[in-house]
Amino acid sequence: MPEYIPNVRLRAWRNEKHLSRVQMAEQINATPVGIAERLTCDEERVRRWEAGEVRWPRTPYRLALTQLTGLEPEALGFIQGRQNDSRLIEARVIPADALQAEADLYGTMELAQQLQASDVGTGTLEALAEAVDLLCRAYPVVPASTLRDRTQKRLAQINRLLAGRLTLDQHRELLVITGWLTALLGCVHYDLGEREEAETARRAAFEMGRQVGHGELMGWAHEMSAWFALVEGRYEDVVTAARMGQAVAGTSSAMVQLTLQEARGLARIGDRREADRALTRGAEVLSSLPMPEHPDHHFVFDHAKWVFYAATCYTWLADDDRAEEHARETIQMHTRPDGTSNAPMRVADAHIDLGIVHARRGDLDAAVGEGLAAFDIDRRSLTDLVNRAGDLDRVLRQRYRREALAREFHERFVTARQALANRRPDLLD
């Protein structure tokens, strides 16, 4: 089923004011318009606004919202005259055999001959750009090792072209294509625990972006640095790298991602006020961007991802109600009717968030169930999963050290941690 586009700007305003949906509804009803019109706003109505099911509320509610927030409806993420356009086109998610599809579409004999030639035509560049786009869209669901190998093969082909005869425009375009592919490779290396290779690729992607003045590509390279620092527990570095990236990224998906990474770094160090502000700034930039044609593309930030990032921020800030709200919506948005997921790594993290919330509330069974569900998901970043599972394991060991279920989860966590440590000896320190 297609999903509605979440209204992240309205949600960000409510989060920054520390209001539940019930509290916000009550405050809407208590405005002068709410009293005069006898409005009956409730939690479900606010939920429908935030979920994007209602993109333009009725006039009395719009007036009441303006009285409450001091903002016009458009500044709260509402869109006039687009009620029938409120659904996202369902992402054409790349299936598990995506690499074969990529080879079939862009690995033809004709393209292979073009790649071996010294001259580069427009058709060759377009085919390469489409091939790289498909690989980036395969990131959420294709096994990391498979995606790494295929990405490396594409890079080898493109490097041969870069050594041939090129115009300045062709050289620039190839560098941009290579930069995106190299950034993708760095992400996959990191997912596999290949830290040095990931950093090498990240630096190379940044340098290509710098050479051609491509701010978004440089922004994503800074974002990768922030992500690495987040996983490795260098939270001040997360904020620094994210802000450096924002200085060059322009109005782009990279800017949104960097702002949300800043929010996550701030949440890790416990700065609730600044984390909320960063989430709001990210929502504002995101709302100014066109709706993505392919939200499954790794270097495209979509509205559902904002909800996912907010879930983790509020988990780290120990705002359990808000964390649960966002985590459950993340799982719901990314779960198909047959139970499979179009964003398994996001869903795995959301299960960890729910596990932590349950553990803090005293429900050990539910906490361990959510944690094990995260481990059972096929496509996930082992590096990220071990880091997040460590959050849950610490809570369980602090509160339920002698319980068999807590020990069961700890053993599962240690097994995963050891598998990653075999690739990254630093994790054994």
N, C-alpha and C positions, 0 to 999 in steps of 0.2 A: 504494500500500500504506500502511496506517496505520503510524505510527511509535510505538515505545515511548517512555515518558516518561523522560528521562535522570535518573539519581540524582545531582543536582548537589551534594548535601551530602557524600556519600561522596567524590566527585571532588575537592571543595574541600579536604577533610581531607588527602587524599593529596598534592594540589598544595602545600598549605601546609607539609607535611613534606618536600617535595622528593623524593618517592619515585616511581620508575617503577612500572608495574604488576607487573613481574617482582620488583622489590625488595619491594613490599608483599606479594605472594604468599609470598615466602620468609620474611618476618617473621611472617606468619600461621602458617605451618607450624612456625615455631620457638617459638611460644607454648607454655605448659604443656599447654593443651588440644590444640594442634596436634601436639605430640609424643606425648601419651597416646593420641590418636585416630588417629595416623598420617595426618594430613590431607595431601592432595595438591593444595593450592591452586596455581593457575598463572595466567599472564597472561590467558588466555582467560576464566577464571572471574571475575577482577576486572573485565575488560572487560564481561562480561554483567551483573554487578552495576551497574556505572556506567551502562550503556546502558539499564537498567530492564527488561531481559529477565527477570531474576530479582528479584522484589520482596521476597522473604522467604527468605533462605538457610536451609539445614538447621541444626538445633540446634548441632552441633559448630562449624560455621563462625561462627554468631552469637556463641557463647561466645568463640571465638578472636578475633573482631573486637573484642569488648568488652575482652578482656585486652590486646590490642594498643593500642587507642585510648583506653581509659578511658571510652568512651561506650556507652550502650545502643543497640541496633539502630535504634530509632525516631529517635534523635538523629543517626544516620548516614544518614537518608533512607529506611530500609527500612519497608515497610508490611505489617503482618500481616493475613493472611486476605484478600488482594486479588490473588492471583495471576492470577485470570481477568479482573481489571479493570486490567491493567497497560498496556493499549494506549490511546493517545490516540485520541479520535474524530478522524478525518482532517479537517483544517481545510477548511471549504467556502470555498476561495479564490475571490475575485472574479475573473472572467475579464476579458479585455481589453475586452469590450463592457459592462463593469460600469456605466458611466454611463448607457447606454441602459436597463439593467435598473433602475437607481435611478430613472430618469425614469418608467419603466413602473409601478413599484411605488408611488412616492410623488409622482409629478408628474401625477396624475390631475386631471381637471377639478374634481372635488369638492374635492380638497385646494387647488387653485388658488383656488377660490371662498372657501374658509375662510381662506386666507392674505390675501385681499383684504378680508375682513370686519373689523369693528372688535372683534367679540367672539371670544374664543378658547375653544374647547371642549376637553374632555379628549382627544377623538379627534385633534384637530389636534396637540396636544403630543406624543401618542404617535407619530403618523405622522412628525413632525419628528425626534423622538429616533431612530426607526428609520432614517430617511433619513441622519442624521448618522452613525449606527453603520455603515451600509453604506459611506458615503464613507470612513470611517476604515479599514474592512476592505479597501477598494480600494487603499489607499496602496502596498502592496508591489508591485503588478503593473500598475497603470494609469499611462500616461504622465503625467509630472508636470504638463505644461502643460494637459492635458485635465482633470486633477483640480483644478488651480488654478481654471480657469474655472468648473467646475461648483460648486466650493465657494463661490466669490464670488457666484454666482447664488443659492445657498441663503441666504447671509448677507444678501443684499439683501431676500429675502423675509421673513426673520425680523426684520430691522430695522423693516420696516413694521408687524409685529405689536407690537413693543416700543413703538411710538408710539401704539398703540391703547389701548382700555379693558382693564385687567388687574387681577385681584386680586393681593394681595401674593405668594401662593403661585405664581400663574401667572407673575408677573414674575420671581420667583426661578428657577423652572424654565426659563424662556426664557433667562435670563442664563447658566445652566449649559450649556444646549444651545449657545448662541452662543459660550460660552467654549471648548468642545471644538472647535467648527467653526473658530474663530479660531486655536486652537493648531495644528490640522491645516493651515490655510492658511499659517501661519508656517513649518511644516516644508517644505511644498511650495515656497514662495518660496525657502527656503534651498537646497533641492535644485537649483533653477533658477539659483542664483547671484544671486538678488535680495535682497541682504543688508539693505538699508534696510527694504524691505517686510517681510522676515522679522522683524526686530527690532520693528517697529511692531506687528505681529500678536502677537508674544510678549508685549509689554508690555500689550496690550489683553486678552489671555487672562488674564494674571496679575491685572489689575485686576478683571475680572469674577469671578474666583475669590475675590479679597479681599473684594469687596462682599457676596458671599453666604456667606463663611466656608467655602469648598470647598477643603480642604487638598490633596486630590489634584490638582485643577486647578492650584493654585498651585505644587505640586511639579513638575508637568510643565513649567510655564513656567520654573522654575529649571533644569530638566533641559535645556531648549532652550538656555538661556544657557551651560550647561556644554558642550553639544555644539558650539555656535558657537565657543567658546573653544578647544576641542580641535582643530577643523579649522584654526583661525587661529593655532595654535601658542602660545597663552597658557595654558600648562599649570598654572601656579599658580592661575589664575582658574578652571580646570576644577574643581579640588579645592574651592575656596572656594564656587563656585556650587552644586556637588553637595551640600556639607554644609549650606548654607543651605536647600536644598530638602528635605533629610532632616528638618529641624527642623519642617516643616509638613505633610509628605506623609502621615503616619500609616502604618499597615500596609496597603500598597497596591502596585499595580504600579509606581506612580511611585517609591515608596521603593526598590524593587529596582533600577529603572533608574538612579536617582540614585547608589546605592551602587556599581553597576557603572561608571558614569561616573567616580566618584571613583577606582575602581581603575584605569581607563584613564589618568586624569590622573597618578596616582602612577606607573604604569608608564612613562609618557612621561618623567618626571623621574628614573627609575631607582630608585625606592624599592621594591624587591622585597618586603620584609617587610610594609610597609603595604598594598601592592597585593594580596598574598595574603590579608591580613586582611579587606580590603574585599570581595574575591571570596567569602570564607567568610560574611561577614555578609549579603551579598546572597543567597547560597544558603539561609541560614537563614530569611530573610524570605520568600523565594519558596516554600519548603516549607510555610510556614504559610498560604499563600493557597489558595483553592479552585482546582481545575483550570479554566482558562478554556474557555468554550464556543466562543469564536472566537479562537484564538491568532493569527490573521492580523490582528486589530485592532491598529492602530498604537499605541494607548495601553494595550495589555495586554502584560505581560512573561511570556513562556513559558519553559519549561525549556531548550528548544533555543537560545534567545537567550543564555542564560547561557554555554553552550558556545561560541557564536560570539564573545561578548565576551572570554572567556578566551583564545581563539586569538590575538586581536590583542594582548591584554596580554602574553602570553608571547613573541610576536614582538618587541614593543618591548623586552622584558627580555632578549632574545637567548637565551632558553631554547628552542632550536630543536626538540628532541625533543617537548617539551610543546606548543609552538606547532603543529607538524605534526599531532600527535595530534588536537588540538581542531579545527584547520582541516579536516582530512579528514572528521571526523565531521560538521562543519557542512555540507559539501557533500553528504555521503551523506544526511543527514536531510532536506535540502531539495530533493533531486533525484527527480523522479518516474520511473517505469519508461520513459516515452517520452523522457526526457532533458530535459524542461522543468523549471522550478523554481517552487516556491510562495513563495520568498523570494529573488528574484534579487539584491537588493542585498547581502544577507548572503553569498550565494555569491560575488559579485564580490570582496568584501573577503577572503573565505577564500582565493580564488585568489591575491590579492596576498600574503597571509601565506605561502602555500606558495612563491610566487616568491622572496620574501626568504630563506626558509629554504634553498631550493635554491641561490640565489646565494652565500650564506655558506658552503655546503658545497662549492662549486666546480663545480656543474652548471649551466652557462650555458644550455644548450638547454632544460632543464626550467624554469629560472627565467623565461626569456622566454616560453615557452609558457604558463605560468600567468598571467603578466602580460597577454598578449594575450587570453587567455580571459576575463579580467575586463572588458576593453574590448568584447568581443564580446557581452556580455550586454545584452539590450534595456533592461530597466527597472533603472536604477541612479541614484543621486544623483550628478550630475556634479560637484558641489562636493566630496562625500566621495571620489569616485573619483579626482579629480585629486590630492587630498591624499594618499591612500593610494598611488597610483601614483608619486607623488613620492618616497615612502619607498623603493620598489623601484628607481626610476631612480637615486637617489643611491648605493645599494649597487652597482648595475651599473656606474655610471661610476667609482666608486672602484676596482673590481676588474677591470673588463673594458673600460676606456675605448676601447681600439683595436680591439675585436672588432666585426664587422659586425652581429651579432645585438643587441649592446648598443646600437649606434647605431640600429638599426631600432626598438627599443622606445622609445628616447629621442625619436625623431621622432614616434612615435604619442602619446607623453606630451605633447610640445610642442603638437601639434595640438589635443589635448583641453584643455590649459591655455589655449591661445589662445582657444578657443571660450568657455571660462568667463570669461576676462579681458575679452572683448567685453561681458560683462554686468557684470563687476566690475573696473574699471580698477585697483583697488588691487593686483591680482595681477601687474600689470606693473611694479610698483616694484622 
